[in-house]
């Protein structure tokens, strides 16, 4: 395939410069900055199957030495080439705009895996020069918690893809994902964020892009990783430290598209990252009722926890 023409939209995402032939509303705009791109996204003809010998495959994906094919029926197909280019082809009856949530979500996460990054499915905010990452199953409240902390002055670092990479000193850093919050309509109302609400994330679902109050643009050392959980039986908000073995499981469990990560033989990198974070920072479980009326209580508990663990927590 040829290189992209008419490069109109520029973004920063997960520490990479991205240029796209279609607007990606979940990403923060970087127009007017350096024209050089590390990732190119364009409409193109995407095969239903890869012709070259496959290294691995799954029910809806195929991996060859330099290409990765993802099929998302009935939405469309995506092809990642050499970890630097993404081509998309909508399914019949779908428009390119129907694919943008996948381009900046699943496909971008897979590209990062292919480039050797460690990708956690979580949201993050900056706390005293360090990153606090919130992960958990879909619907656990990751984005809502990060947006609520934003209203208290904690800058957003990532909304969906928390990308970790080692620096030259072998210290882990979290790269901002360059995104807006993605929140359900109920969360937007409960958190009084209607003035920041933008376009819908996908058709036929009541989830919207929300402008963050403030963002962090540079990589940060990891301070804490929290796994969110709901507890309907206990009304108390609890923060509990995870053991080292539990931390390793927590890290792999919350990897973005964990099953594919496992197939790509990247589990050792996640184990090493878990060991470093457990030694220098910490893994924790947050148990609380999933109730917006209790949000301030959760935020107060987190701030107290950051103070207790030695962070200069307040912005």
N, C-alpha and C positions, 0 to 999 in steps of 0.2 A: 504494500500500500504506500501511497505517496504521503509526504509530509503535509501537515495541515496548511491550507490557504485561508486567507481572510481571518486571521487571528484577531478576534474582536474583544473577547472577555478575558480578563486577567485576574487571578486570585493567588493568595497564599494559602496553602493547606498542608498541615502536618509537616511543616518545615520545608516544603517544596513550592517552587513557583509553577503555577498551573495556567495554561492558556487553553481556551475552549471556544468552539464555534457556536456554542449555545449558552445562554445565561444559566448560571447555577445559583438559584436564589438562596440556598442554604449557606453559601460561602460569602465571606466578606470581600468586598471589591478591592482590587489593587491596581486599578487603572492608573496610567501615568507613571508607573514604576518601571524597573528594568524589563526590557522586552524579552530577554532571554528566558526560555522556559525549560523546566526539567520534566514536566509532564504535559503532554498534548492530548486533547480530547476532541474527537470529531465524528460526525456522521459518516458511515461507510458501509460497504457490503461485508457482512460477517457470516462466515460459513456455519452450516448446521453442525458440522463435525470437522475436526482437524485431520488433515491428510497425512502429516508426518507421524513417525513412530511416537507413541505416547509414553510418558514417564509414569503417570498416574491418571486415574479418572474416577468420577463419582456419578451419581444419578443425573446431575445436570451440569457437570463441568468436566473439562479435559485439560491436562497439562502436558505440553511438549517442551523441548529444551528452551525455546525462546518465546513461546506463546501460551496463553491461558485463555480458554473459551468458557464463558458462563452463559447458560440458557435460563431465562426466567419466563416461562410461559405463564400467562399469555401476554407478557409485557414486551419482551424483545430479547435480543442476544447482544453479548458484549465480548470484545476481544482485546486482551492486553498483550502488547508486543514489547519484548525486551525490557519490561519494567518501566517504560518511558512513554508509551502511547496507548490510548484507549480508544477503540472504535465501537460505536453503538449502532444497532439497526432495530428500529421499532417493529413490533409484530404488526400484522395486518389490522388496521383500524385504530392503531395507537399513533400518537404524535411524539416527536422528540421530547416535548415537554413532559410527557408521561414517564420518561426514563430518568429525569434529573435526580430524583431521590435515590435511585439505585446507583447512578454514577458517583454521587458524593458519599454514598453509604457503603453497600456491599462491595462494589467494584473498586472503589478507592481503598477500602480496607484490604482487599485481596492484592492489589498492586503493592501496597506497603509490605504485606507479608512476603511477596515475591522479591522485594528489594532488601529483605533481611531485617526489617524493623519488627519490634515487638509492639503489638497493637492490642490495647485493652478496650473492651466495650464499656466506656464510661465517660462521665462528665467530670470536669475539674475546674477548680478556682485557685487563684493565687492567695496564699496566706503567708505574710511576712517573708516574701522572696522564695517561697517553696510552693510546690503543688500539692493540693489535697484532691485525690481522685475518688469519685464515687461510682461504684460498679454494682451490678446486680441484674436480675432477669428483666426482660421487657416489662414495663409497667411498675418497676420498683420505685420510681420517683427520682431518678438520677438528674434529669434535666430540670425538673421542678425545684429540687434542692439547690442546684447551682444557680438557677435564676433567682430564687429567694435570697441566697447569699449575695448575689449581685446587687440587690436592693439595699443591702447593708454595707456595700462598698467593696466587696471582694471581687476583683476582676475575673472575668471568665477566661479560662485557658482552653478548654475543649468542651464540646457538647456530646459527641458520639464516639469519636475515634481518639483515644488517648494514646499517642504514639511515643514510645520509649526508644531511646538509642543511647549507646555509650559514647562519651566524649573521648578526647585524646588521653585522658587520665583514667579511663575505664570507670568513670562515674556515670550513673544513669541520669538522663535528662528527659523531661517531658516537653515535646514540641507542641505549641499551640496548633489547633486544627483549623483555625481561621473561619469559624462558623458562627452562625446565629443559633440561639436556642430553638429547639423544636418542641412545642408544648401543645397539649390538648386544650381545647376551648375551656374546659372546666378549670384547668390549672391557671390559665390566663386570667379568668375572672377572679378566682380565689386569691391570686397574688397581686391583683390590681395592676396588670401589665397591658391592659387594652391599648394604651397610648403607644406601645411599642410593637403592637401586632402587625405582621405583614401578610404576605400571600400564604395560601394553603400549601402544605408539604406535598400532598397527593390528592387527586380527585377522590371524592366520595368518602374521605375520612376527615374528622374535625380536628386536625392537627395543623398548627400554623408556625411560621417562622416568627421569631421575636428578637428584636434588636437587643443585644446585651447592653447593660448600663456602662460597662467598661471592659476592655479586653487587655490581655497580656500578649505581646508580640514576640518575645524572645523565649528560648528554652529555659526551663526551671529544674532544679533538683527536686526529686520526689520526696515529699515530707510524710505523707500518709496515704494509704489505700484503704478505703472503707467499702465493705460489702453491705448493701442495704437489704434489710429483711423486715417483713411485717410480722407483728405479734399481736393478735387480736385478744389473747387471753390476759396478757400483762399490760396494764395501762402505763407502766413506767417506760421512759426513754432510756435505753441502756447502750453504752459503748464498751465493748469487751475486746481485749487484745487476742489475736489469733496465735496459736502455737506455730513453730516453724514448719512442721509437717502440714498443718492446716493451711499455712500461708502459701506453700507450693501448690496445693490443690486449688486454693482460691485463685491464684494467679492464672493457672491454666484454664480453670472453669470459666473465667471472665475474659479470656482471649476473644478477640473479635473473630467470628466464624470459627469457633474452636475446633470443630471436626476437620475442617480443611487445613487449619494450622497443623494439626496432628499428622495429617496425610503428607504435609510438606516437610516432615521431620524437623520441626522447629521447637519441639518440646524442651530440648536441653537448654536453649536460650531462655525460655521462660523460667526454668528451674534456677538458673544462675541469677536471673534478675530477681526472683523471689528471695533468694538467699541474701543478696546485697540489700534489698529493701528491708527485709526483716532485721538485718544487722544494723543498718544505719538510720532507719526510719521506723516503720511499723505497719502491720496489717491489723485491721480492726473490723469487728462486726457491729453494725448499728441496728438495734432492734427497737421498733417503735410502731404504734398504731398508724396506719396509712390514712391520716386525717388532716386535711389542710388547716383545720382549726387548732391543731397541735404544732404547726410549723414553727412558730416562734420558740416554743419549748425545745424543739430539736436544734434550732439554730443556737440558742443559748447554751445548750449542752455541748455543742461542737466548739463554740468559742472558749468555753471553760476547759474543754479537753485540750485545745491548742495552747492555752495559757499554761496548763499543767505540764504539758510535754515540752515546754521550753521555747515555744515559738513566740515571736513578736507578732501576735495574731491580729490585733486590731489594725485596720487600714488607717 
